[in-house]
Amino acid sequence: MSAQPRQADLFAALGDPTRLRLVRRLSSEGPLSITRLTEGEEVTRQAVTKHLEVLAGAGLVRGARKGRERLWRIDPRPLDEARRFLDDVSRRWDDALARLKLLVEE
């Protein structure tokens, strides 16, 4: 898969408030079960499961069986990729604004 569709999937997955909360919780609390991830959410367990499937499809989380539970954990690599992408976009904007400033000041 080329970088652009992968990045599009990543940002689409992060574009939902519930999924962002799940990513935040997994990042700060470590591996959690569906039961734990559903606590405090205003959506059903089934909805949390569907959100986790979207996040897993984008490579952001991974689920692994531990006994009768499935524990979900964050995979930081796609987040690092997103950060690099946004840093690149930011640099390009900074360069464009610097060129515009020079043009205006001439």
N, C-alpha and C positions, 0 to 999 in steps of 0.2 A: 504494500500500500504506500503511495507517495505521501509526502509530508502534509500537503494541503488537506486531503480528505481526513487524515488522522487528526490534524489540528481542528478541523471543523467538527468532527465527532466529539473531541475533547471539550471544546468550548460549548457545544450544544448540550453535552451532559452536565456541564457546570452552570448552565443557564437557567436552572430551576432552583428556587429557594430551598425546597426540601432536600434536594440532592446536595446543595452546598452545605446545609446543616449536617447531613450524614458524613460528608467528607471532613468537615470541621471536627465532628465528634470522633471519627476514626483516627484523625490526625492527632488529636489531643489525648484520647482515652485508650488508644491501642485497639487490638482485636476485640470485636463485640459480636454477640449473637443478635439475631433478628429481634428476639424478645427485648434485649437491652436497647437496641436501636429504636424500637417502637416506643419505648418509654419517653414521655414528654412530647411526642409528636401528635399532631391533630389528624393524622391519617392512619389507616388500618395497617395491620401487619402485612396484608397482601399488597398494599400500595408501597410500603417500604421495600418489600421484596422486588417489586417491579422497578423501583428507583435504583436499587442495588444492581439489578440486571443491566440497566442502562449504563451505570457507572462502570460495571465490569466490561461491558461491550466497548467502552472507550479506554479500557485498560487502567482505570483509576483504582479499582478495588479488586480483591481476590477473595473468594470464599473457600474455606477448607473445613472438612468434617473433623470434629473432635468429639468422639463419643456419639451421642444422639443429636448434638448441635452442629450447626454450621457457623463458624466464626469468620467474620469479615474483617479484612485488614486493608489499609491503604497501600497503594504502590506509588511511591513518590516520584518515580521516573517520568510519568506523563506530566506531573505538575512542574517538574524541572524543565521539561520541554516547553510547556506553556509559558513559564517565566522567561526562558530564553527568547521565545517568539515575541513576547510583549516587550522585552528589553530591546530587541531589534527594531520593532515598530517605533518605540520611543526614541531611539537613536536617529532613525530616519526623519521623524518629526522635528527633532532638535536641529538636524542638519538643514532641513527645509526652512525652518524659522530663521536660522542663522543666515541663510542665503537671502531670504526675504528682507531681513533687517539690513544687510549690506546694500541690497538694491534700493530700498527706501532711503537710506542715508546718503546715497550717491547724488 
